[in-house]
């Protein structure tokens, strides 16, 4: 649920205000993306927790770095599959993955902090 709230907010803002999508286009995009997020969020949380456990990321800079690495190693392949399924060309996929990788680096730590906060609110421990 944390992923859906966080990324729907960020993506909707980006799609509407930066990409200039119409509200109807944004709604259709969210209706397609949210079910995919529901499938991917739990595996991502497990992947992130596993990476944190393997690296003993207790220091602030290590936690930031591991959030970036965990996010890129999980979400970029998921994004690539999404683009392949949607019929994008190889050039479009390569371009979009590079572009989204930069965004993922920027958003990975804020999302990690948000995820930890939501887990705390609901008493959910890391796996």
Secondary structure, DSSP 8 states (H G I E B T S, - for coil): -HHHHHHHHHHHHIIIIIS---HHHHHHHHHHHHHHHHHHHHHHHHHHHHHHHHHT--SHHHHHHHHHHHHHHHHHHHHHHHHHHTT--HHHHHHHHHHHHHHHHHHHHHHHHHHHHHHHHHT----
